[in-house]
Amino acid sequence: MHVLFVCNSNVCRSVIAERLTRAFAADHGLPGLTAESAGTRALVGFPPDPMAAETIVGLGGNTYGFKARKLKPEMVDRADLVLTMTDSLRDQVGELAFGIAPRTFTLAEAHRIAKVTGAKSIAALHHARNNLAYVGRENIADPIGLSPAAFLEVGDRIADLLFPVLGALAPHEQTKLSDGSDRPGLVIGPGGPGRPLSAFLAAQRGR
């Protein structure tokens, strides 16, 4: 499952989500779970905002080699799942590629639907979307220019929303191999990066 995360500048929210997804995949032995990120108004070539970088490291990820990129249609085309930070960004992504809407959600929207329905696939998320329409906005605010505490709050929120979605979908979504065959179903293992993931897993065990 290849996930594309989208925000505005691609130096804060979307890179946090991308790098936490990579950490999740590495810690759980999920080679088929991959991630990239981009921005609609990207600061092309820039590294993550310093406070975003600190947030990523604090949550168990790394920022090695990252440079911000502008969102392009081909990125959308190759994504199995697109997760945006705001509903307006979700709508913008929908205009970039034909047929992308069924696999494009805000991160908060995907989390809400998966939590309520127990959906284990992207198709199931989309199928339940209209039945669980949310009147309001499910946005993650941009912390750029704000305090370190604001970055930590945004980072924790992204992690709290993201890890359950990855845990629900990654074991069930298959990825095509280079020869065109399906990758076998993936299995979630124990452990995980960073405080929010550990808290999430502890909560799951306590249910």
Contacts in CASP RR format, 6 or more apart in sequence:
PFRMAT RR
TARGET T0000
AUTHOR 0000-0000-0000
METHOD contacts of the structure
MODEL  1
MHVLFVCNSNVCRSVIAERLTRAFAADHGLPGLTAESAGTRALVGFPPDP
MAAETIVGLGGNTYGFKARKLKPEMVDRADLVLTMTDSLRDQVGELAFGI
APRTFTLAEAHRIAKVTGAKSIAALHHARNNLAYVGRENIADPIGLSPAA
FLEVGDRIADLLFPVLGALAPHEQTKLSDGSDRPGLVIGPGGPGRPLSAF
LAAQRGR
1 32 0 8 1.000
1 33 0 8 1.000
1 34 0 8 1.000
1 80 0 8 1.000
1 81 0 8 1.000
1 122 0 8 1.000
1 169 0 8 1.000
1 170 0 8 1.000
1 173 0 8 1.000
1 174 0 8 1.000
1 175 0 8 1.000
2 34 0 8 1.000
2 35 0 8 1.000
2 36 0 8 1.000
2 78 0 8 1.000
2 79 0 8 1.000
2 80 0 8 1.000
2 81 0 8 1.000
2 175 0 8 1.000
3 21 0 8 1.000
3 33 0 8 1.000
3 34 0 8 1.000
3 35 0 8 1.000
3 36 0 8 1.000
3 79 0 8 1.000
3 80 0 8 1.000
3 81 0 8 1.000
3 82 0 8 1.000
3 83 0 8 1.000
4 35 0 8 1.000
4 36 0 8 1.000
4 37 0 8 1.000
4 38 0 8 1.000
4 75 0 8 1.000
4 76 0 8 1.000
4 78 0 8 1.000
4 79 0 8 1.000
4 81 0 8 1.000
4 82 0 8 1.000
4 83 0 8 1.000
5 13 0 8 1.000
5 14 0 8 1.000
5 15 0 8 1.000
5 17 0 8 1.000
5 18 0 8 1.000
5 21 0 8 1.000
5 35 0 8 1.000
5 36 0 8 1.000
5 37 0 8 1.000
5 38 0 8 1.000
5 82 0 8 1.000
5 83 0 8 1.000
5 84 0 8 1.000
5 85 0 8 1.000
5 107 0 8 1.000
6 14 0 8 1.000
6 37 0 8 1.000
6 38 0 8 1.000
6 39 0 8 1.000
6 40 0 8 1.000
6 71 0 8 1.000
6 82 0 8 1.000
6 83 0 8 1.000
6 84 0 8 1.000
6 85 0 8 1.000
6 89 0 8 1.000
6 93 0 8 1.000
7 13 0 8 1.000
7 14 0 8 1.000
7 37 0 8 1.000
7 39 0 8 1.000
7 40 0 8 1.000
7 84 0 8 1.000
7 85 0 8 1.000
7 86 0 8 1.000
7 89 0 8 1.000
7 142 0 8 1.000
8 39 0 8 1.000
8 40 0 8 1.000
8 41 0 8 1.000
8 42 0 8 1.000
8 85 0 8 1.000
8 89 0 8 1.000
8 142 0 8 1.000
9 39 0 8 1.000
9 41 0 8 1.000
9 42 0 8 1.000
9 43 0 8 1.000
9 46 0 8 1.000
9 68 0 8 1.000
9 142 0 8 1.000
9 144 0 8 1.000
10 37 0 8 1.000
10 38 0 8 1.000
10 39 0 8 1.000
10 42 0 8 1.000
10 43 0 8 1.000
10 68 0 8 1.000
10 69 0 8 1.000
10 70 0 8 1.000
11 42 0 8 1.000
11 43 0 8 1.000
11 46 0 8 1.000
11 47 0 8 1.000
11 48 0 8 1.000
11 49 0 8 1.000
11 52 0 8 1.000
11 68 0 8 1.000
11 144 0 8 1.000
12 48 0 8 1.000
12 49 0 8 1.000
12 52 0 8 1.000
12 142 0 8 1.000
12 143 0 8 1.000
12 144 0 8 1.000
12 151 0 8 1.000
12 154 0 8 1.000
13 52 0 8 1.000
13 85 0 8 1.000
13 140 0 8 1.000
13 142 0 8 1.000
13 143 0 8 1.000
13 154 0 8 1.000
13 158 0 8 1.000
14 37 0 8 1.000
14 38 0 8 1.000
14 39 0 8 1.000
14 85 0 8 1.000
15 37 0 8 1.000
15 48 0 8 1.000
15 52 0 8 1.000
15 56 0 8 1.000
15 63 0 8 1.000
15 66 0 8 1.000
15 68 0 8 1.000
16 48 0 8 1.000
16 52 0 8 1.000
16 55 0 8 1.000
16 56 0 8 1.000
16 59 0 8 1.000
16 154 0 8 1.000
16 155 0 8 1.000
16 158 0 8 1.000
17 35 0 8 1.000
17 37 0 8 1.000
17 83 0 8 1.000
17 85 0 8 1.000
17 107 0 8 1.000
17 158 0 8 1.000
17 162 0 8 1.000
18 35 0 8 1.000
18 36 0 8 1.000
18 37 0 8 1.000
19 56 0 8 1.000
19 61 0 8 1.000
19 62 0 8 1.000
19 63 0 8 1.000
19 66 0 8 1.000
20 56 0 8 1.000
20 59 0 8 1.000
20 60 0 8 1.000
20 61 0 8 1.000
20 158 0 8 1.000
20 159 0 8 1.000
20 162 0 8 1.000
20 163 0 8 1.000
20 193 0 8 1.000
21 33 0 8 1.000
21 35 0 8 1.000
21 162 0 8 1.000
21 166 0 8 1.000
22 34 0 8 1.000
22 35 0 8 1.000
22 61 0 8 1.000
23 59 0 8 1.000
23 60 0 8 1.000
23 61 0 8 1.000
23 62 0 8 1.000
23 192 0 8 1.000
23 193 0 8 1.000
23 194 0 8 1.000
24 30 0 8 1.000
24 33 0 8 1.000
24 162 0 8 1.000
24 163 0 8 1.000
24 166 0 8 1.000
24 167 0 8 1.000
24 192 0 8 1.000
24 193 0 8 1.000
24 197 0 8 1.000
25 31 0 8 1.000
25 32 0 8 1.000
25 33 0 8 1.000
25 34 0 8 1.000
25 35 0 8 1.000
25 170 0 8 1.000
26 193 0 8 1.000
27 191 0 8 1.000
27 192 0 8 1.000
27 193 0 8 1.000
27 197 0 8 1.000
28 170 0 8 1.000
28 188 0 8 1.000
28 189 0 8 1.000
28 191 0 8 1.000
28 192 0 8 1.000
29 186 0 8 1.000
29 189 0 8 1.000
30 170 0 8 1.000
30 186 0 8 1.000
30 188 0 8 1.000
32 170 0 8 1.000
32 175 0 8 1.000
32 183 0 8 1.000
32 186 0 8 1.000
33 166 0 8 1.000
33 170 0 8 1.000
33 186 0 8 1.000
34 175 0 8 1.000
36 69 0 8 1.000
36 75 0 8 1.000
37 69 0 8 1.000
38 68 0 8 1.000
38 69 0 8 1.000
38 70 0 8 1.000
38 71 0 8 1.000
38 72 0 8 1.000
38 75 0 8 1.000
39 68 0 8 1.000
39 69 0 8 1.000
39 70 0 8 1.000
39 71 0 8 1.000
40 70 0 8 1.000
40 71 0 8 1.000
40 89 0 8 1.000
40 92 0 8 1.000
41 70 0 8 1.000
42 68 0 8 1.000
42 69 0 8 1.000
42 70 0 8 1.000
42 71 0 8 1.000
43 68 0 8 1.000
44 67 0 8 1.000
44 68 0 8 1.000
44 69 0 8 1.000
44 70 0 8 1.000
45 67 0 8 1.000
45 68 0 8 1.000
45 69 0 8 1.000
46 67 0 8 1.000
46 68 0 8 1.000
47 53 0 8 1.000
47 63 0 8 1.000
47 66 0 8 1.000
47 67 0 8 1.000
47 68 0 8 1.000
48 56 0 8 1.000
48 63 0 8 1.000
48 66 0 8 1.000
48 68 0 8 1.000
49 144 0 8 1.000
49 145 0 8 1.000
49 151 0 8 1.000
51 143 0 8 1.000
51 148 0 8 1.000
51 151 0 8 1.000
52 143 0 8 1.000
52 151 0 8 1.000
53 63 0 8 1.000
54 148 0 8 1.000
54 151 0 8 1.000
55 151 0 8 1.000
55 152 0 8 1.000
55 154 0 8 1.000
55 155 0 8 1.000
56 62 0 8 1.000
56 63 0 8 1.000
57 63 0 8 1.000
58 194 0 8 1.000
58 195 0 8 1.000
59 155 0 8 1.000
59 156 0 8 1.000
59 159 0 8 1.000
59 193 0 8 1.000
59 194 0 8 1.000
59 195 0 8 1.000
59 196 0 8 1.000
59 197 0 8 1.000
60 193 0 8 1.000
60 194 0 8 1.000
61 193 0 8 1.000
61 194 0 8 1.000
69 75 0 8 1.000
71 93 0 8 1.000
71 96 0 8 1.000
73 96 0 8 1.000
73 97 0 8 1.000
76 82 0 8 1.000
76 93 0 8 1.000
76 94 0 8 1.000
76 96 0 8 1.000
76 97 0 8 1.000
76 100 0 8 1.000
77 97 0 8 1.000
77 100 0 8 1.000
79 103 0 8 1.000
80 103 0 8 1.000
80 122 0 8 1.000
80 173 0 8 1.000
80 175 0 8 1.000
81 103 0 8 1.000
81 104 0 8 1.000
81 105 0 8 1.000
81 110 0 8 1.000
81 122 0 8 1.000
81 169 0 8 1.000
81 173 0 8 1.000
82 90 0 8 1.000
82 93 0 8 1.000
82 100 0 8 1.000
82 103 0 8 1.000
82 104 0 8 1.000
82 105 0 8 1.000
83 104 0 8 1.000
83 105 0 8 1.000
83 106 0 8 1.000
83 107 0 8 1.000
83 110 0 8 1.000
83 162 0 8 1.000
83 165 0 8 1.000
84 90 0 8 1.000
84 93 0 8 1.000
84 104 0 8 1.000
84 105 0 8 1.000
84 106 0 8 1.000
84 107 0 8 1.000
85 106 0 8 1.000
85 107 0 8 1.000
85 139 0 8 1.000
85 140 0 8 1.000
85 142 0 8 1.000
86 106 0 8 1.000
86 137 0 8 1.000
86 139 0 8 1.000
86 140 0 8 1.000
87 106 0 8 1.000
87 109 0 8 1.000
87 137 0 8 1.000
87 138 0 8 1.000
87 139 0 8 1.000
89 106 0 8 1.000
90 104 0 8 1.000
90 105 0 8 1.000
90 106 0 8 1.000
90 109 0 8 1.000
93 100 0 8 1.000
93 104 0 8 1.000
94 100 0 8 1.000
94 101 0 8 1.000
94 104 0 8 1.000
102 122 0 8 1.000
102 123 0 8 1.000
102 126 0 8 1.000
103 122 0 8 1.000
103 126 0 8 1.000
105 113 0 8 1.000
105 125 0 8 1.000
105 129 0 8 1.000
106 138 0 8 1.000
106 139 0 8 1.000
106 140 0 8 1.000
107 140 0 8 1.000
107 158 0 8 1.000
107 161 0 8 1.000
107 162 0 8 1.000
107 165 0 8 1.000
108 138 0 8 1.000
108 139 0 8 1.000
108 140 0 8 1.000
108 161 0 8 1.000
109 129 0 8 1.000
109 134 0 8 1.000
109 138 0 8 1.000
110 125 0 8 1.000
110 161 0 8 1.000
110 165 0 8 1.000
111 161 0 8 1.000
111 162 0 8 1.000
111 164 0 8 1.000
111 165 0 8 1.000
112 132 0 8 1.000
112 134 0 8 1.000
112 138 0 8 1.000
113 119 0 8 1.000
113 125 0 8 1.000
113 128 0 8 1.000
113 129 0 8 1.000
113 132 0 8 1.000
114 125 0 8 1.000
114 164 0 8 1.000
114 165 0 8 1.000
114 168 0 8 1.000
114 169 0 8 1.000
115 164 0 8 1.000
116 128 0 8 1.000
116 132 0 8 1.000
117 124 0 8 1.000
117 125 0 8 1.000
117 128 0 8 1.000
117 132 0 8 1.000
118 124 0 8 1.000
118 168 0 8 1.000
119 125 0 8 1.000
119 127 0 8 1.000
119 128 0 8 1.000
119 168 0 8 1.000
119 169 0 8 1.000
120 168 0 8 1.000
120 169 0 8 1.000
120 171 0 8 1.000
120 172 0 8 1.000
121 169 0 8 1.000
121 172 0 8 1.000
121 173 0 8 1.000
122 169 0 8 1.000
122 173 0 8 1.000
125 169 0 8 1.000
140 154 0 8 1.000
140 157 0 8 1.000
140 158 0 8 1.000
140 161 0 8 1.000
141 154 0 8 1.000
143 150 0 8 1.000
143 151 0 8 1.000
143 153 0 8 1.000
143 154 0 8 1.000
155 196 0 8 1.000
156 196 0 8 1.000
159 194 0 8 1.000
159 196 0 8 1.000
159 197 0 8 1.000
159 200 0 8 1.000
160 196 0 8 1.000
160 200 0 8 1.000
163 196 0 8 1.000
163 197 0 8 1.000
163 200 0 8 1.000
164 200 0 8 1.000
167 188 0 8 1.000
170 186 0 8 1.000
170 188 0 8 1.000
171 185 0 8 1.000
171 186 0 8 1.000
171 187 0 8 1.000
171 188 0 8 1.000
172 185 0 8 1.000
172 186 0 8 1.000
173 186 0 8 1.000
174 182 0 8 1.000
174 183 0 8 1.000
174 184 0 8 1.000
174 185 0 8 1.000
175 182 0 8 1.000
175 183 0 8 1.000
176 182 0 8 1.000
176 183 0 8 1.000
177 183 0 8 1.000
190 201 0 8 1.000
191 197 0 8 1.000
191 198 0 8 1.000
191 201 0 8 1.000
192 198 0 8 1.000
192 201 0 8 1.000
END
